[in-house]
Amino acid sequence: MAFEAFEKLPEDRKKRIIDTGIREFSAKTFKDASTDRITAESQISKGILFHYFGSKKEFYFFCLEEALQRLTTETEEVSGKDFYEILFAEMDRKMALCLNCRDEMHMVNMASRDASAEIANGKKEILRRYMRGIQMKSKETVNQAVAELDLKEDSRNLSAEGLRIYINALMNRYLQRYQEIPDQFFAGQETIKQEMKTYIDLMLYGICR
């Protein structure tokens, strides 16, 4: 759907409308989110909102795309002198983005749990598209970190792939644990990093005698 009329608005007005939508959708499911609250806080009429976006559903998808784009914005290059510095520098970068975009983080978290049938297919496609980009970035980071390890040359690619699978599994474990309480994930990030290091050390240095 085209959003030409909306894109012609001044940047500050566009931002106010989208920020208000993201804030509402971060706290409520799609079904429970109120366009009355959104339009009142955005200082526009409901007719104008639907003129810009066509429907509540299309506005939701627009806000979700914007939230994900803000959360995946590239910031500084990841750097470090060893495996863990590189790995945790990327983790810190992502966490800083999330903490700086709390409403966006909460909207994406809410979207991942929202069972509303009306948005299921569109939401799934948007999340899948951005997940591909996140996975590519994760692959680059792990490859950069693995390059600092003293691995056997003939098994370097296989080792990198194994570590990437293992690290992703660890991250998914924490994401599932804190899915409904994401702020506690950030509050405990140092403990989580230490736990991750312990698990990764087991893989790097072995668990068999």
Helices and strands as residue ranges (DSSP letters): H 4-7, H 11-27, H 35-42, H 46-53, H 56-71, H 83-100, H 102-113, G 117-119, H 120-146, G 153-155, H 156-177, H 182-187, H 189-205
